Amino acid sequence: MKKGFKILSICALLLFMSLSSAYAGNEDEVVIGKYVKLYSKAMDEERTMIISVPDDYDHSSEKYPVLYVLDGSVQTMIEAKADVQMAKYCYSPEMIIVAIVNNDRNRDMMPGTDAAPNFLRFITEELFDYMKKEYRVDENQRILYGGSNAGLFTMFAFLTNPDNFTGHISSSPTICHRKQIMMDMVQNMIKKDVKLNKFMYVIYGDVDFPEVTDTLAVFLPWLRELGQKGLRLKVDYLPEDGHIPYGSLQYGLMAMYEGYAYPPEKLETQGLDSMKAYYGRYSKRVGYVQNPPKQKILFFGQEMLRQNKVKEAVDAFEYALKLYPDDYTGTLLLAVAHFKDNEMDQARKEYFLTKEKMKMLNEKSDPPVDEWKELKKKFDS
C-alpha cells in the first residue's frame, strides 16, 4: 500500500473519532448546507447550488478557500464534507464547499458546443461574483473537482483558462469522449508563453473503462509537458481500482496541500522566524501567499507559555493578531500571557477586547481556555 493511501485510513479513523464525539448524545438537527438558486445570463437558465461553510464560520472573520464540486447533490455534498474533514485532519485548510447541481449534465460537461464554455462562464463569472459578495472567500484558493464527464470538464476548464482555479482535481476524466478537442487544447497550451503556477491532480484505476485508460495513456504525457511551464501535476494510477476511485477528492486535496502543515517537531525546536520562513517558501512554491495558519501560531505561543517563555509567547500571539486581527482567541491568549507576566493593565485591556470581539461574533460560550474563569474573576469583579 502506498504511503499516501495508508494515511487515508488514519485520517478516516480520526474523522470517525471526531464525529462520534461531536454527535454522541446530541439530538440537535444537523444542517449540511443550504440551497441557493441563481439565474445565469451566460446560460439563460436558473442554476442551483448547495453551499456549506465550515463549522466555525459564523464565529470567525477568516476568509476560506472554496471547493467547487461538479455533479452536485445532497449525496455529493455529504461525501465532499467528509473528504474535506478527513483531509483537514491530515493538514489542509477548512473550506467552503459549493456543490453545483446538474441541469443537463452531458450538455454542460462535454466540450464541442457553446454549452461547456457557457457553463464555465457561469461558474467563473457569475458564481464567483456571488460567492465573493455573500461569503468570506479566499480568491487565491479556488479548487474545482469533478469525476468522469465532470473530470473531463475540469480538464477543459484548466486548459481554457488556468487562472480561474488554483487547483483542479480530475477523477477518471473521460478525455476519450472529446479526444481530438482535448489533445488540441493541451498542445496549444504547450505552445503558449505562459507561467502555470497551478496544481492539477488526476486519478484513475487500472480497471477503469479501457477507452478511458487508453486515452489517458496518450493524453497525460502531453499534460506532463506543462510541468516545464510550472504546472504542479500529480497523477495516481491505482491498481485494482475502477471508474472514479473511492476517495478521489481527498487524495487530491492531500496532494494539493502537501507541505501546508508546519512540521510538528519544528514547533519544539525552532522559533517563530522559522515558521515565517517556512510559509514564505511554501507561498513561493504554490503561487499565492499562504500565511501561517492561525492554529499553528497559537499552538506555538501556548507551548512557549508552558515553558514559561512569556516574551516568545507574546510575540507569537501578537503575530497571530497581525494576520488575524478579529480573532478573539489570540487576544485572549495574549491576555493570559500578560496575566502570567503580572502585567495586569495590559492583561485587563486584552481581556475586555476579547469580550468585545466575542460579542461582535455573537459568541456566547466560554472559550476553551483554562485561564478564562480566572480572568473573569479578576477583572469582572
C-alpha atoms as a printed R data frame, in Angstrom:
    type eleno elety resid chain resno       x      y       z
1   ATOM     1    CA   MET     A     1   0.000  0.000   0.000
2   ATOM     2    CA   LYS     A     2   1.291  3.459  -0.888
3   ATOM     3    CA   LYS     A     3   2.183  5.752   1.996
4   ATOM     4    CA   GLY     A     4  -0.361  8.366   0.888
5   ATOM     5    CA   PHE     A     5  -3.182  5.856   0.823
6   ATOM     6    CA   LYS     A     6  -2.204  4.452   4.198
7   ATOM     7    CA   ILE     A     7  -2.633  7.969   5.563
8   ATOM     8    CA   LEU     A     8  -6.223  7.864   4.293
9   ATOM     9    CA   SER     A     9  -7.051  5.086   6.730
10  ATOM    10    CA   ILE     A    10  -5.542  7.056   9.617
11  ATOM    11    CA   CYS     A    11  -7.495 10.154   8.623
12  ATOM    12    CA   ALA     A    12 -10.704  8.143   8.361
13  ATOM    13    CA   LEU     A    13 -10.164  6.871  11.913
14  ATOM    14    CA   LEU     A    14  -9.576 10.396  13.180
15  ATOM    15    CA   LEU     A    15 -12.726 11.596  11.439
16  ATOM    16    CA   PHE     A    16 -14.779  8.769  12.921
17  ATOM    17    CA   MET     A    17 -13.483  9.596  16.399
18  ATOM    18    CA   SER     A    18 -14.276 13.273  15.873
19  ATOM    19    CA   LEU     A    19 -17.791 12.694  14.612
20  ATOM    20    CA   SER     A    20 -18.530 10.156  17.323
21  ATOM    21    CA   SER     A    21 -17.522 12.705  19.936
22  ATOM    22    CA   ALA     A    22 -19.394 15.553  18.272
23  ATOM    23    CA   TYR     A    23 -22.716 13.785  17.849
24  ATOM    24    CA   ALA     A    24 -22.855 11.472  20.853
25  ATOM    25    CA   GLY     A    25 -25.961 12.365  22.813
26  ATOM    26    CA   ASN     A    26 -26.684 15.390  20.604
27  ATOM    27    CA   GLU     A    27 -30.254 15.479  19.322
28  ATOM    28    CA   ASP     A    28 -29.995 18.823  17.512
29  ATOM    29    CA   GLU     A    29 -30.573 18.967  13.773
30  ATOM    30    CA   VAL     A    30 -27.529 18.549  11.566
31  ATOM    31    CA   VAL     A    31 -27.523 21.104   8.731
32  ATOM    32    CA   ILE     A    32 -25.074 20.250   5.993
33  ATOM    33    CA   GLY     A    33 -25.686 23.290   3.791
34  ATOM    34    CA   LYS     A    34 -28.292 25.430   2.082
35  ATOM    35    CA   TYR     A    35 -29.763 25.587  -1.392
36  ATOM    36    CA   VAL     A    36 -29.079 28.701  -3.451
37  ATOM    37    CA   LYS     A    37 -30.633 29.466  -6.848
38  ATOM    38    CA   LEU     A    38 -29.107 31.914  -9.322
39  ATOM    39    CA   TYR     A    39 -30.336 32.970 -12.728
40  ATOM    40    CA   SER     A    40 -27.464 32.635 -15.182
41  ATOM    41    CA   LYS     A    41 -27.282 35.140 -18.028
42  ATOM    42    CA   ALA     A    42 -24.492 33.113 -19.596
43  ATOM    43    CA   MET     A    43 -26.727 30.033 -19.787
44  ATOM    44    CA   ASP     A    44 -30.149 31.714 -19.846
45  ATOM    45    CA   GLU     A    45 -31.479 29.437 -17.113
46  ATOM    46    CA   GLU     A    46 -31.710 29.085 -13.358
47  ATOM    47    CA   ARG     A    47 -28.916 27.152 -11.641
48  ATOM    48    CA   THR     A    48 -28.988 25.520  -8.219
49  ATOM    49    CA   MET     A    49 -26.123 25.116  -5.747
50  ATOM    50    CA   ILE     A    50 -25.762 23.565  -2.327
51  ATOM    51    CA   ILE     A    51 -23.380 25.663  -0.225
52  ATOM    52    CA   SER     A    52 -21.768 24.530   3.012
53  ATOM    53    CA   VAL     A    53 -19.490 26.564   5.274
54  ATOM    54    CA   PRO     A    54 -17.020 25.391   7.957
55  ATOM    55    CA   ASP     A    55 -18.432 24.700  11.403
56  ATOM    56    CA   ASP     A    56 -16.831 27.800  12.935
57  ATOM    57    CA   TYR     A    57 -17.688 30.120  10.018
58  ATOM    58    CA   ASP     A    58 -20.210 32.206  11.986
59  ATOM    59    CA   HIS     A    59 -17.817 32.554  14.925
60  ATOM    60    CA   SER     A    60 -14.829 33.814  12.973
61  ATOM    61    CA   SER     A    61 -13.933 36.507  10.480
62  ATOM    62    CA   GLU     A    62 -11.498 34.460   8.415
63  ATOM    63    CA   LYS     A    63 -11.556 34.007   4.662
64  ATOM    64    CA   TYR     A    64 -11.730 30.427   3.401
65  ATOM    65    CA   PRO     A    65 -10.720 28.523   0.270
66  ATOM    66    CA   VAL     A    66 -13.659 27.492  -1.902
67  ATOM    67    CA   LEU     A    67 -14.102 23.995  -3.291
68  ATOM    68    CA   TYR     A    68 -16.429 23.817  -6.313
69  ATOM    69    CA   VAL     A    69 -17.859 20.319  -6.744
70  ATOM    70    CA   LEU     A    70 -19.471 19.316 -10.038
71  ATOM    71    CA   ASP     A    71 -22.369 16.827 -10.235
72  ATOM    72    CA   GLY     A    72 -23.714 18.450  -7.083
73  ATOM    73    CA   SER     A    73 -26.350 16.772  -4.914
74  ATOM    74    CA   VAL     A    74 -27.007 16.175  -1.233
75  ATOM    75    CA   GLN     A    75 -25.052 12.928  -1.543
76  ATOM    76    CA   THR     A    76 -22.024 14.542  -3.195
77  ATOM    77    CA   MET     A    77 -22.100 17.315  -0.589
78  ATOM    78    CA   ILE     A    78 -22.046 14.738   2.216
79  ATOM    79    CA   GLU     A    79 -19.130 12.964   0.542
80  ATOM    80    CA   ALA     A    80 -17.278 16.237  -0.101
81  ATOM    81    CA   LYS     A    81 -17.752 17.330   3.526
82  ATOM    82    CA   ALA     A    82 -16.317 14.022   4.693
83  ATOM    83    CA   ASP     A    83 -13.361 14.272   2.290
84  ATOM    84    CA   VAL     A    84 -12.589 17.841   3.354
85  ATOM    85    CA   GLN     A    85 -12.863 16.868   7.019
86  ATOM    86    CA   MET     A    86 -10.523 13.901   6.573
87  ATOM    87    CA   ALA     A    87  -8.058 15.943   4.528
88  ATOM    88    CA   LYS     A    88  -8.141 18.587   7.276
89  ATOM    89    CA   TYR     A    89  -7.002 16.028   9.816
90  ATOM    90    CA   CYS     A    90  -4.097 15.302   7.503
91  ATOM    91    CA   TYR     A    91  -3.359 19.015   7.283
92  ATOM    92    CA   SER     A    92  -5.241 21.024   4.714
93  ATOM    93    CA   PRO     A    93  -7.358 24.098   5.494
94  ATOM    94    CA   GLU     A    94 -11.068 24.335   6.236
95  ATOM    95    CA   MET     A    95 -13.107 25.159   3.127
96  ATOM    96    CA   ILE     A    96 -16.396 26.483   1.878
97  ATOM    97    CA   ILE     A    97 -17.951 23.862  -0.418
98  ATOM    98    CA   VAL     A    98 -20.165 24.721  -3.388
99  ATOM    99    CA   ALA     A    99 -21.871 21.713  -4.986
100 ATOM   100    CA   ILE     A   100 -23.265 22.685  -8.408
101 ATOM   101    CA   VAL     A   101 -26.425 20.746  -9.236
102 ATOM   102    CA   ASN     A   102 -26.811 19.468 -12.796
103 ATOM   103    CA   ASN     A   103 -29.431 20.759 -15.212
104 ATOM   104    CA   ASP     A   104 -28.254 18.886 -18.299
105 ATOM   105    CA   ARG     A   105 -25.037 17.039 -17.458
106 ATOM   106    CA   ASN     A   106 -23.826 15.924 -20.868
107 ATOM   107    CA   ARG     A   107 -24.708 19.265 -22.459
108 ATOM   108    CA   ASP     A   108 -22.697 21.230 -19.884
109 ATOM   109    CA   MET     A   109 -19.747 18.916 -19.332
110 ATOM   110    CA   MET     A   110 -18.860 17.982 -22.910
111 ATOM   111    CA   PRO     A   111 -16.718 20.446 -24.896
112 ATOM   112    CA   GLY     A   112 -17.539 20.887 -28.573
113 ATOM   113    CA   THR     A   113 -20.541 23.241 -28.430
114 ATOM   114    CA   ASP     A   114 -21.207 26.599 -26.772
115 ATOM   115    CA   ALA     A   115 -22.700 24.871 -23.737
116 ATOM   116    CA   ALA     A   116 -19.468 23.933 -21.944
117 ATOM   117    CA   PRO     A   117 -17.896 27.405 -22.375
118 ATOM   118    CA   ASN     A   118 -21.143 28.999 -21.168
119 ATOM   119    CA   PHE     A   119 -21.242 26.700 -18.135
120 ATOM   120    CA   LEU     A   120 -17.650 27.664 -17.368
121 ATOM   121    CA   ARG     A   121 -18.568 31.353 -17.703
122 ATOM   122    CA   PHE     A   122 -21.427 30.855 -15.280
123 ATOM   123    CA   ILE     A   123 -19.035 29.397 -12.700
124 ATOM   124    CA   THR     A   124 -16.089 31.754 -13.149
125 ATOM   125    CA   GLU     A   125 -18.024 34.980 -13.630
126 ATOM   126    CA   GLU     A   126 -21.482 34.791 -12.102
127 ATOM   127    CA   LEU     A   127 -20.958 32.216  -9.357
128 ATOM   128    CA   PHE     A   128 -17.548 33.603  -8.394
129 ATOM   129    CA   ASP     A   129 -19.090 37.079  -8.073
130 ATOM   130    CA   TYR     A   130 -21.934 35.751  -5.942
131 ATOM   131    CA   MET     A   131 -19.557 33.912  -3.599
132 ATOM   132    CA   LYS     A   132 -17.325 36.963  -3.257
133 ATOM   133    CA   LYS     A   133 -20.334 39.118  -2.375
134 ATOM   134    CA   GLU     A   134 -22.084 36.744   0.028
135 ATOM   135    CA   TYR     A   135 -19.228 34.824   1.707
136 ATOM   136    CA   ARG     A   136 -15.755 35.398   3.085
137 ATOM   137    CA   VAL     A   137 -13.763 33.689   0.350
138 ATOM   138    CA   ASP     A   138 -10.040 33.471  -0.285
139 ATOM   139    CA   GLU     A   139  -9.902 34.204  -4.007
140 ATOM   140    CA   ASN     A   140  -6.356 32.859  -4.158
141 ATOM   141    CA   GLN     A   141  -7.582 29.359  -3.297
142 ATOM   142    CA   ARG     A   142 -10.346 28.114  -5.591
143 ATOM   143    CA   ILE     A   143 -10.495 24.406  -6.374
144 ATOM   144    CA   LEU     A   144 -12.564 22.567  -8.997
145 ATOM   145    CA   TYR     A   145 -13.400 18.878  -8.606
146 ATOM   146    CA   GLY     A   146 -15.167 16.513 -10.966
147 ATOM   147    CA   GLY     A   147 -15.242 12.840 -11.938
148 ATOM   148    CA   SER     A   148 -15.882 11.069 -15.253
149 ATOM   149    CA   ASN     A   149 -17.516 13.611 -17.631
150 ATOM   150    CA   ALA     A   150 -17.172 16.192 -14.870
151 ATOM   151    CA   GLY     A   151 -13.484 15.241 -14.736
152 ATOM   152    CA   LEU     A   152 -13.352 15.967 -18.466
153 ATOM   153    CA   PHE     A   153 -14.926 19.371 -17.811
154 ATOM   154    CA   THR     A   154 -12.404 20.015 -15.019
155 ATOM   155    CA   MET     A   155  -9.598 19.423 -17.504
156 ATOM   156    CA   PHE     A   156 -11.383 21.597 -20.097
157 ATOM   157    CA   ALA     A   157 -11.678 24.410 -17.527
158 ATOM   158    CA   PHE     A   158  -7.944 24.266 -16.827
159 ATOM   159    CA   LEU     A   159  -6.935 24.296 -20.491
160 ATOM   160    CA   THR     A   160  -9.394 27.115 -21.261
161 ATOM   161    CA   ASN     A   161  -8.045 29.439 -18.568
162 ATOM   162    CA   PRO     A   162  -5.733 28.024 -15.887
163 ATOM   163    CA   ASP     A   163  -6.000 31.201 -13.808
164 ATOM   164    CA   ASN     A   164  -9.643 30.652 -12.837
165 ATOM   165    CA   PHE     A   165  -8.761 27.981 -10.276
166 ATOM   166    CA   THR     A   166  -5.712 27.381  -8.123
167 ATOM   167    CA   GLY     A   167  -6.258 23.637  -8.116
168 ATOM   168    CA   HIS     A   168  -8.001 21.147 -10.400
169 ATOM   169    CA   ILE     A   169  -8.877 17.626  -9.236
170 ATOM   170    CA   SER     A   170  -9.951 15.324 -12.056
171 ATOM   171    CA   SER     A   171 -11.024 11.745 -11.342
172 ATOM   172    CA   SER     A   172 -11.260  9.301 -14.279
173 ATOM   173    CA   PRO     A   173 -11.639 12.129 -16.824
174 ATOM   174    CA   THR     A   174 -13.365 10.866 -19.978
175 ATOM   175    CA   ILE     A   175 -10.949 12.530 -22.382
176 ATOM   176    CA   CYS     A   176 -11.961  9.750 -24.759
177 ATOM   177    CA   HIS     A   177 -15.308 11.459 -25.425
178 ATOM   178    CA   ARG     A   178 -13.581 14.562 -26.793
179 ATOM   179    CA   LYS     A   179 -10.108 13.265 -27.552
180 ATOM   180    CA   GLN     A   180  -9.248 15.491 -30.512
181 ATOM   181    CA   ILE     A   181 -10.552 18.662 -28.868
182 ATOM   182    CA   MET     A   182  -8.628 17.995 -25.666
183 ATOM   183    CA   MET     A   183  -5.440 16.993 -27.498
184 ATOM   184    CA   ASP     A   184  -5.583 20.221 -29.500
185 ATOM   185    CA   MET     A   185  -6.134 22.256 -26.321
186 ATOM   186    CA   VAL     A   186  -3.218 20.754 -24.392
187 ATOM   187    CA   GLN     A   187  -0.866 21.080 -27.370
188 ATOM   188    CA   ASN     A   188  -1.901 24.715 -27.852
189 ATOM   189    CA   MET     A   189  -1.219 25.349 -24.168
190 ATOM   190    CA   ILE     A   190   2.277 23.867 -24.562
191 ATOM   191    CA   LYS     A   191   2.982 26.350 -27.361
192 ATOM   192    CA   LYS     A   192   1.904 29.382 -25.339
193 ATOM   193    CA   ASP     A   193   4.315 31.576 -23.401
194 ATOM   194    CA   VAL     A   194   2.645 31.165 -20.026
195 ATOM   195    CA   LYS     A   195   3.651 30.508 -16.439
196 ATOM   196    CA   LEU     A   196   1.433 27.911 -14.800
197 ATOM   197    CA   ASN     A   197   1.987 28.013 -11.065
198 ATOM   198    CA   LYS     A   198  -1.148 25.890 -10.603
199 ATOM   199    CA   PHE     A   199  -1.966 22.407  -9.377
200 ATOM   200    CA   MET     A   200  -3.535 19.528 -11.300
201 ATOM   201    CA   TYR     A   201  -4.378 16.139  -9.840
202 ATOM   202    CA   VAL     A   202  -5.500 13.192 -11.972
203 ATOM   203    CA   ILE     A   203  -6.573  9.863 -10.505
204 ATOM   204    CA   TYR     A   204  -7.899  6.722 -12.191
205 ATOM   205    CA   GLY     A   205  -7.799  2.957 -11.810
206 ATOM   206    CA   ASP     A   206  -6.290  0.238 -13.940
207 ATOM   207    CA   VAL     A   207  -9.666 -1.498 -14.293
208 ATOM   208    CA   ASP     A   208 -11.406  1.664 -15.483
209 ATOM   209    CA   PHE     A   209 -13.138  1.529 -18.872
210 ATOM   210    CA   PRO     A   210 -10.492  0.691 -21.493
211 ATOM   211    CA   GLU     A   211 -11.302  3.762 -23.580
212 ATOM   212    CA   VAL     A   212 -10.621  5.939 -20.508
213 ATOM   213    CA   THR     A   213  -7.270  4.361 -19.626
214 ATOM   214    CA   ASP     A   214  -6.108  4.062 -23.253
215 ATOM   215    CA   THR     A   215  -6.825  7.713 -23.991
216 ATOM   216    CA   LEU     A   216  -5.215  8.915 -20.764
217 ATOM   217    CA   ALA     A   217  -2.094  6.938 -21.643
218 ATOM   218    CA   VAL     A   218  -1.769  9.172 -24.705
219 ATOM   219    CA   PHE     A   219  -3.029 12.419 -23.171
220 ATOM   220    CA   LEU     A   220  -1.101 12.516 -19.889
221 ATOM   221    CA   PRO     A   221   2.409 12.674 -21.421
222 ATOM   222    CA   TRP     A   222   1.327 15.866 -23.185
223 ATOM   223    CA   LEU     A   223  -0.082 17.226 -19.927
224 ATOM   224    CA   ARG     A   224   3.224 16.479 -18.200
225 ATOM   225    CA   GLU     A   225   4.932 18.757 -20.740
226 ATOM   226    CA   LEU     A   226   3.254 21.653 -18.950
227 ATOM   227    CA   GLY     A   227   5.474 20.951 -15.958
228 ATOM   228    CA   GLN     A   228   8.115 22.932 -17.825
229 ATOM   229    CA   LYS     A   229   5.794 25.934 -17.535
230 ATOM   230    CA   GLY     A   230   5.310 25.489 -13.794
231 ATOM   231    CA   LEU     A   231   2.289 23.173 -13.579
232 ATOM   232    CA   ARG     A   232   2.412 21.024 -10.457
233 ATOM   233    CA   LEU     A   233   0.951 17.769 -11.737
234 ATOM   234    CA   LYS     A   234   0.292 14.682  -9.636
235 ATOM   235    CA   VAL     A   235  -1.096 11.502 -11.225
236 ATOM   236    CA   ASP     A   236  -2.242  8.442  -9.263
237 ATOM   237    CA   TYR     A   237  -2.909  5.253 -11.223
238 ATOM   238    CA   LEU     A   238  -4.443  2.799  -8.777
239 ATOM   239    CA   PRO     A   239  -4.126 -0.967  -9.102
240 ATOM   240    CA   GLU     A   240  -7.373 -2.948  -8.941
241 ATOM   241    CA   ASP     A   241  -9.495  0.194  -8.897
242 ATOM   242    CA   GLY     A   242 -12.146  1.275 -11.366
243 ATOM   243    CA   HIS     A   243 -14.002  4.356 -12.559
244 ATOM   244    CA   ILE     A   244 -13.811  7.355 -10.171
245 ATOM   245    CA   PRO     A   245 -11.774  5.669  -7.401
246 ATOM   246    CA   TYR     A   246 -13.118  5.989  -3.874
247 ATOM   247    CA   GLY     A   247 -11.527  8.898  -2.006
248 ATOM   248    CA   SER     A   248 -10.516 10.748  -5.186
249 ATOM   249    CA   LEU     A   249 -11.302 14.168  -3.768
250 ATOM   250    CA   GLN     A   250  -9.500 13.540  -0.508
251 ATOM   251    CA   TYR     A   251  -6.398 12.227  -2.278
252 ATOM   252    CA   GLY     A   252  -6.449 15.316  -4.474
253 ATOM   253    CA   LEU     A   253  -6.733 17.732  -1.552
254 ATOM   254    CA   MET     A   254  -3.944 15.990   0.332
255 ATOM   255    CA   ALA     A   255  -1.722 16.163  -2.745
256 ATOM   256    CA   MET     A   256  -2.553 19.801  -3.420
257 ATOM   257    CA   TYR     A   257  -1.832 20.849   0.164
258 ATOM   258    CA   GLU     A   258   1.245 18.716   0.682
259 ATOM   259    CA   GLY     A   259   3.562 20.740   2.909
260 ATOM   260    CA   TYR     A   260   0.751 23.018   4.156
261 ATOM   261    CA   ALA     A   261   1.271 21.936   7.747
262 ATOM   262    CA   TYR     A   262   4.329 23.214   9.561
263 ATOM   263    CA   PRO     A   263   6.114 20.076  10.833
264 ATOM   264    CA   PRO     A   264   5.122 19.472  14.475
265 ATOM   265    CA   GLU     A   265   8.672 18.571  15.516
266 ATOM   266    CA   LYS     A   266   9.865 22.039  14.483
267 ATOM   267    CA   LEU     A   267   7.459 23.659  16.914
268 ATOM   268    CA   GLU     A   268   9.510 22.188  19.740
269 ATOM   269    CA   THR     A   269  12.958 23.081  18.421
270 ATOM   270    CA   GLN     A   270  12.655 26.220  16.266
271 ATOM   271    CA   GLY     A   271  11.156 29.659  16.773
272 ATOM   272    CA   LEU     A   272   8.581 31.894  15.132
273 ATOM   273    CA   ASP     A   273  11.000 33.142  12.485
274 ATOM   274    CA   SER     A   274  11.442 29.575  11.277
275 ATOM   275    CA   MET     A   275   7.674 29.228  10.843
276 ATOM   276    CA   LYS     A   276   7.502 32.505   8.904
277 ATOM   277    CA   ALA     A   277  10.323 31.397   6.612
278 ATOM   278    CA   TYR     A   278   8.662 28.004   6.075
279 ATOM   279    CA   TYR     A   279   5.424 29.566   4.835
280 ATOM   280    CA   GLY     A   280   7.362 32.042   2.747
281 ATOM   281    CA   ARG     A   281   8.912 29.123   0.858
282 ATOM   282    CA   TYR     A   282   5.539 27.364   0.671
283 ATOM   283    CA   SER     A   283   3.910 30.507  -0.788
284 ATOM   284    CA   LYS     A   284   6.559 30.743  -3.464
285 ATOM   285    CA   ARG     A   285   6.002 27.107  -4.427
286 ATOM   286    CA   VAL     A   286   2.204 27.263  -4.672
287 ATOM   287    CA   GLY     A   287   1.972 30.689  -6.305
288 ATOM   288    CA   TYR     A   288  -0.096 32.552  -3.711
289 ATOM   289    CA   VAL     A   289   0.509 33.992  -0.250
290 ATOM   290    CA   GLN     A   290  -0.161 31.390   2.433
291 ATOM   291    CA   ASN     A   291   0.147 32.884   5.885
292 ATOM   292    CA   PRO     A   292   0.926 30.541   8.761
293 ATOM   293    CA   PRO     A   293  -2.383 29.015   9.887
294 ATOM   294    CA   LYS     A   294  -3.768 30.678  12.983
295 ATOM   295    CA   GLN     A   295  -3.913 27.404  14.900
296 ATOM   296    CA   LYS     A   296  -0.202 26.741  14.302
297 ATOM   297    CA   ILE     A   297   0.832 30.158  15.618
298 ATOM   298    CA   LEU     A   298  -1.409 29.919  18.672
299 ATOM   299    CA   PHE     A   299  -0.214 26.395  19.441
300 ATOM   300    CA   PHE     A   300   3.379 27.599  19.297
301 ATOM   301    CA   GLY     A   301   2.566 30.506  21.613
302 ATOM   302    CA   GLN     A   302   0.836 28.185  24.079
303 ATOM   303    CA   GLU     A   303   3.861 25.908  24.048
304 ATOM   304    CA   MET     A   304   6.055 28.907  24.838
305 ATOM   305    CA   LEU     A   305   3.754 29.762  27.742
306 ATOM   306    CA   ARG     A   306   4.010 26.198  29.007
307 ATOM   307    CA   GLN     A   307   7.792 26.594  29.016
308 ATOM   308    CA   ASN     A   308   7.481 29.957  30.810
309 ATOM   309    CA   LYS     A   309   8.925 31.772  27.793
310 ATOM   310    CA   VAL     A   310   6.475 34.650  28.070
311 ATOM   311    CA   LYS     A   311   8.214 37.039  25.665
312 ATOM   312    CA   GLU     A   312   8.221 34.412  22.909
313 ATOM   313    CA   ALA     A   313   4.557 33.671  23.647
314 ATOM   314    CA   VAL     A   314   3.605 37.348  23.441
315 ATOM   315    CA   ASP     A   315   5.471 37.684  20.136
316 ATOM   316    CA   ALA     A   316   3.543 34.699  18.741
317 ATOM   317    CA   PHE     A   317   0.123 35.946  19.856
318 ATOM   318    CA   GLU     A   318   0.817 39.460  18.562
319 ATOM   319    CA   TYR     A   319   1.893 37.991  15.212
320 ATOM   320    CA   ALA     A   320  -1.302 35.915  15.072
321 ATOM   321    CA   LEU     A   321  -3.359 39.052  15.677
322 ATOM   322    CA   LYS     A   322  -1.463 40.924  12.981
323 ATOM   323    CA   LEU     A   323  -2.558 38.256  10.485
324 ATOM   324    CA   TYR     A   324  -5.974 37.561  12.030
325 ATOM   325    CA   PRO     A   325  -6.924 40.841  13.764
326 ATOM   326    CA   ASP     A   326 -10.539 39.888  14.531
327 ATOM   327    CA   ASP     A   327  -9.682 36.602  16.217
328 ATOM   328    CA   TYR     A   328 -10.701 36.634  19.866
329 ATOM   329    CA   THR     A   329  -8.715 33.514  20.802
330 ATOM   330    CA   GLY     A   330  -5.435 35.241  20.013
331 ATOM   331    CA   THR     A   331  -6.484 38.267  22.039
332 ATOM   332    CA   LEU     A   332  -7.498 36.058  24.963
333 ATOM   333    CA   LEU     A   333  -4.204 34.178  24.924
334 ATOM   334    CA   LEU     A   334  -2.373 37.494  24.828
335 ATOM   335    CA   ALA     A   335  -4.311 38.486  27.952
336 ATOM   336    CA   VAL     A   336  -3.282 35.204  29.562
337 ATOM   337    CA   ALA     A   337   0.374 35.812  28.701
338 ATOM   338    CA   HIS     A   338   0.336 39.305  30.244
339 ATOM   339    CA   PHE     A   339  -1.529 37.956  33.266
340 ATOM   340    CA   LYS     A   340   1.142 35.310  33.821
341 ATOM   341    CA   ASP     A   341   3.804 38.024  33.479
342 ATOM   342    CA   ASN     A   342   1.976 40.107  36.126
343 ATOM   343    CA   GLU     A   343   1.294 42.896  33.606
344 ATOM   344    CA   MET     A   344  -2.239 43.491  34.874
345 ATOM   345    CA   ASP     A   345  -3.071 46.671  32.988
346 ATOM   346    CA   GLN     A   346  -2.194 45.049  29.678
347 ATOM   347    CA   ALA     A   347  -3.971 41.827  30.656
348 ATOM   348    CA   ARG     A   348  -7.130 43.780  31.561
349 ATOM   349    CA   LYS     A   349  -7.054 45.630  28.238
350 ATOM   350    CA   GLU     A   350  -6.752 42.405  26.212
351 ATOM   351    CA   TYR     A   351  -9.407 40.670  28.320
352 ATOM   352    CA   PHE     A   352 -12.057 43.301  27.639
353 ATOM   353    CA   LEU     A   353 -11.035 43.450  23.976
354 ATOM   354    CA   THR     A   354 -11.608 39.691  23.871
355 ATOM   355    CA   LYS     A   355 -15.132 40.172  25.192
356 ATOM   356    CA   GLU     A   356 -15.830 42.854  22.577
357 ATOM   357    CA   LYS     A   357 -14.696 40.565  19.772
358 ATOM   358    CA   MET     A   358 -16.769 37.691  21.119
359 ATOM   359    CA   LYS     A   359 -19.829 39.946  21.218
360 ATOM   360    CA   MET     A   360 -19.279 41.051  17.613
361 ATOM   361    CA   LEU     A   361 -19.123 37.400  16.547
362 ATOM   362    CA   ASN     A   362 -22.155 36.526  18.685
363 ATOM   363    CA   GLU     A   363 -20.023 34.037  20.599
364 ATOM   364    CA   LYS     A   364 -21.794 33.296  23.885
365 ATOM   365    CA   SER     A   365 -19.974 30.170  25.032
366 ATOM   366    CA   ASP     A   366 -16.935 30.400  27.275
367 ATOM   367    CA   PRO     A   367 -13.674 29.988  25.330
368 ATOM   368    CA   PRO     A   368 -11.925 26.639  25.831
369 ATOM   369    CA   VAL     A   369  -9.012 28.238  27.681
370 ATOM   370    CA   ASP     A   370  -8.297 27.151  31.258
371 ATOM   371    CA   GLU     A   371  -7.469 30.658  32.457
372 ATOM   372    CA   TRP     A   372 -10.763 32.201  31.244
373 ATOM   373    CA   LYS     A   373 -12.537 31.781  34.598
374 ATOM   374    CA   GLU     A   374  -9.524 33.178  36.411
375 ATOM   375    CA   LEU     A   375  -9.513 36.273  34.204
376 ATOM   376    CA   LYS     A   376 -13.265 36.758  34.636
377 ATOM   377    CA   LYS     A   377 -12.931 36.562  38.397
378 ATOM   378    CA   LYS     A   378 -10.055 39.038  38.393
379 ATOM   379    CA   PHE     A   379 -11.418 41.658  36.014
380 ATOM   380    CA   ASP     A   380 -15.225 41.382  36.156
381 ATOM   381    CA   SER     A   381 -15.489 41.584  39.921
